[in-house]
Amino acid sequence: MKIIIIEDEKPAARLLKRRVEKLGYQISEMLHSIEESVNYLKTNSNPDLIFLDIQLSDGLSFEIFNQVDVSSAIIFTTAYDEYVLKAFKLNSVDYLLKPVDEEELRFALEKFEKQHQAKSNFDLTEIKKLFSSNQQEKFKERFSIKIGTSIKIIETENIECFFSENKATYIHTKENRNYLIDFSLDKVEEQLDQNKFFRINRSQIIQIDSIKEITIYSNSRLKIILNTYKDVDMIVSREKVTDFKNWLEQ
């Protein structure tokens, strides 16, 4: 397995190398700038994994991808969290904030191993997609809400998120209003277009167009900030982070 580190701070690169090798992996190369990395990737086969700092001495490392095709898996290592969403649009496995925690590093490498192994196996998911491609799925387009003696119709496109609280389920709209509905969150999830809605944890489902910002949270989790919903923190559970990233990219 070929792994390289791209990091402009040499002491940080050496520390990361020691920690990765302590976990049983070997680092093939350490690079320190965009120019050096582009030259290397143009003249060598793509590594299996790249540990990539975002802020390099000669610019943002995203520029590398504008100059050379990179098929490698990537674990971002950075002191900044404002590039999470952009990083997820690349081949990212994880996004680690400096100083890199050893347990977070171990978890990121375990995720990479699972994904790397999956690429070598028969992809049953793609076969399922092939068989279901001609089947038209019907998703719920609106919810009817009883308010006193009136009925209010809410289109799903106007829903920012669903959440459960005290054993009740609510809709939160883009107009910043909450409405109680007569469905469990499990039932709601079954009726939604999975390309537009994602269940980030046991009690919250979000709509992709309502995401304002994504930031790093503790224990390899992500915090989602929506346009209007502010009542409770929206945290992508650790076991759903990889699926969430794939959902963003589809």
Helices and strands as residue ranges (DSSP letters): E 3-6, H 10-22, E 29-31, H 34-43, E 49-53, E 55-56, E 59-60, G 61-63, H 64-67, E 73-78, H 84-88, E 92-97, H 102-120, H 124-132, E 142-147, E 150-155, G 156-158, E 159-165, E 168-173, E 178-181, H 185-191, E 197-201, E 204-207, G 208-210, E 211-216, E 222-226, E 234-236, G 238-240, H 241-249
